[in-house]
Amino acid sequence: MVTPAERTAYAKKVNDWTKRAVNIDKEVASSTLGMVKDLRKDILGSLKSAEGFERKHLISILGEMDSKINAFEANMIDNISSHQDSAWALGSSQVDDALSAVEIGVAMPVLTDVKLLTMRQYKTFPKIRGMNRSAKRRLNKIIRRNVLTGKTVFETEKDIDRKIFRSKSKQGITYRSEKIARTETMRAQSISNDARLMQVKKEVPGMEHRWITARDGRVRSGPRGAVPSRGNHAAAHGQVRNVGEPFDVSGEKLRYPRDPKGSPWNVIECRCIDSPFMKEWE
């Protein structure tokens, strides 16, 4: 029998998980955009200090630009990996904290990070590398064209800034890097929590999981039946399912927030969490 004090302790844990998830999301977004800002400053600064913006220096200029994007890629991988570690730890600790709050003693095995390493290798890192390859191609195209057509360094700076850094299209590095960083980081939390839930399911009969939004003004709340662009995660808030069974979110079956099987508009930059739950805890 769960006591009122234990229910209160569990409710506090849910609020804590939500806040921690939002903070991790904010931190990885802020650090990633800071890195993009530094890359922009570095690339535009290099053009200004180039030995000469003319055909005979073209190979040298392009090589320097490639080197700067390569360095950005390595730093971005390190940055996201670090935040994924925090998100992974949050996901696995949710289950343990919930059991502790309601004083259920279960000897749980160690949760290995094999799934996290697999996600990085086959999902996160390829997305980062693909984005940067695209940025290189677009940057090289702009510089080659402008050198060969006689445009000035100033005109080239404006073209690069507009098409590479300030673009709101899916091709802009600012736009893409933030979405990759936020989505891939918080996906680690979802996968970790799901794996831990599957472990505890064997030890705690009746274990369920519940969809929890960030409960703020940024939660996706598009009308049902509308053209899918943002999804309606507000409508999914509070849904309860047996562990391993998917939620119904904006017309799709999602095993957890940021499920890779979901449509991009339904998972990208999602800040929801998947919470361990049992009816008597509420």
N, C-alpha and C positions, 0 to 999 in steps of 0.2 A: 504493500500500500504506500503510495507516494504522499508525503506530507505537504501541507501548504508551504512550509519553508523550502522544501525541495523544489516545488513548482516555481517558487520565486527565484531560486538559484538558477534553475534551467532558463527561465525567461531572461534573466540578466545575461546568461551565456549567449543566447540568441542575439541580443542587442550588441554584445561585444563582438561576435563573429561578423555581424553586418558592418559595424564600424571599421573593424580591421580590414575587411575585404575592400571597402571603399577607400581606405587610406592607402592600401597597397596599389590599387588602381590609380589613385592620384599620383603617387610617388613615381611609378614607372612611366606615366604619361609626362610628368614634369621633367624627369631626368632625360627622357628620350627627346623631347622637344628642345631641351637645352643643348643636347648633342647636335641636333639638326641646325640649331642657331649657330653653333660653333663651326660646323661644316660650311655653312653659307658664308660666314665671315672669312673663313680660311680660303675658300675657293675664289671668292670675289677679290680678296686681298692679294692672292697670287696673280691674278690677271693684271692687277694694277702694277705689280712689281716685276712683271715678265720682262725678259731682256728685250723683246720686240714682238709686237703682235702682227706678225707677217708670216708668209708661207715658209720661209726657211727655218722658223722656230716652231712650226706647227707640231712636229713629233714630240718635241720637248714639252710643250705646253700640255698636250694630251696625256703624256706619260705622268706628268705631275698631278693632273686632275684625277687620273685613275688611282694613283697612290693615295690620294686624300680620301677617296671613297672607300678604298680597301681598308684604310685605318678606321674609318667611321663604321664599317661593317663589323670589324673585330670588336670595337668598343660597344656597339649595339648588342652583339651576341653576349658579351660579358655582362652588360647591364641587365638585359632581360633574364639571363640565366640566374643572376643574383636575386631578382625579384620573384622569379619562379620558385626558387628555393623557399622564400618566405610564404608564398601562396600555397606551396605543397605542404609545408609545416602547418599552416592554418587548416587546410582541408582535413588532414589526418587527426589533428588535435580536437576538431569539433566533436567527433564521435566519443573520444576519450573524455572530454570535458563534460559532455552530456551525461554519460554514464556516472561520472564522478558526482555531478550535481544532484542526481537522484539516488545516489549511493547504491549503484549496482556494481558489484565487484566481479569483474571478468578478467581472467588472465589472457591478454591479447598478444598475438605474435607481433614481431617487429614488421612494420610496413616497409618493404624495400622500395627503392626509387627506380626500379627497372622501367615502369611505365612512363615516368618522367623523362628518363634518358631516351626512351624510344620516341616520345612525343617531340623532343627537341630535334632528334636526328631526322625524323621523317616529316615533321610539320613546321616547327618554329624556324629552324635554321634555313631550310630551303626557301621559306617565304622571305626571310631577310635577304638572302643572297639573290633571289629573283628580283626583288625590289631594287637592289643596288646595281644589278646588271642592267636593268632597264634605265636607271638613272645615268649610268655610264654611257649607254648608247645615245640617250637624248642629249646629254652634255657634249659628247663628242660631235654629234651632228650639228649642234648649234655653233660650236667653236669652228669646225671645219668650214661650214657654210659662211660664217661671218668673216673668217680670214680670207677665204677665196673670193668673196664679193667685196672686200675692201671696207667692211664695217669697222668702226672704231672700238677700242676697248670699252669705252663708256656704253656704247650701244649693245655690246655683247653682255656686259654686266646686267643691263636691264632685261635682256632676253632670258638669261639664265635665271635671274631672280624671279621673273614672272612665270616661266615655264617649268622650272625645276623646284623652286622653293615656295613660291606663293600660290601655286595652282591649287584649286580646291577639287580638281578632277582626281580620278583614281590613279592618275599617272604622277601626281605631285609627291615628292619624297616626304614632305611634311605631313601631308594627309595620310599617306600609306604607313609611314613609320609609327605614327601614334596608334593607328588601328591595330597593326600587328603587335605592338608592344603590349597594349592593354588586353587584347583578346587572348593572346598566347600566354601571358602571365597568369591571368585569372582562370584560364582553362586548366592550369596545373592544380589550382585549388579544387576544381570540380572533380578531376580525375582522382586526386588523392582522397577526397571525401568519399567518393563512390567506392573506391577500392577498400577503404576502411569499413564502410557500411557492409560490404559483401563479407568481410571477415567476421564482423560482429553478428551478422544475421544468423550465423551458425550457432552462436552462443546465447543469443537473446531472442527467443521466439516472439513473433509479433512486431519486430522492429520495422518501422516505416521511415519514409523521408518526406520532407515538406519543402515546397518552393517558397523562398523568401526574397522579396525585392529589397532594394536599398531604402525604400520608403521615403523618398524625397521627390522634389519637383522634376527630377530628370528621368524618372522611371518611364519606360515606354508604355504609352497608353493609347495607341492608335485604335480607332473604332473597329469592332469586329466586322469582317466582310469587306473592309476597305482594301484598296490595292496595297499589297504588302510592301512596306517601305521601312517601317520601324518595328512592327509587331506590337502586340498588346501584352506586355509582361505584367501590368497591373492586374489584369484579369486572371493571371495564373497565380497570383500571390495567395498563399495559404493552401494550395492544392496538396493533398496527401496521397501518397501511393506506397504500395509495398516496396521494400528495397529491391532494386533491380528492374522495377516496372517504370515505364516512361510517363512523363507529364504531358498534358495537352496544352501546348503553347502556340497561340496564333495559328491554329490549324495544323500544327506539326507535332509529332511525337518526339519529345526530347528526353533523354535519359537523365540529363542534368543540365544546368545552365552552361552555355557555350559548347553543347554537344556538337562534335564535328559533322554529324549527320544532318544537322539543321541547316536551313538556308542562311546565306550570309546576312541578310537583313534581320534575321531572328537571333543571331548569336554574336555578331561583331560588336565589341564594346559593351556587351551585357555585363551588368554589375550585380546580378542576382546571386544568391547562394542556395545550396541544397542542404537542408538542415536535418539531422537525425531527429526522429520524432516518434512518440507513442501517445495515444490519446490521454492516458492517465497523467501525463506530464503537464498537461495544459490546465 
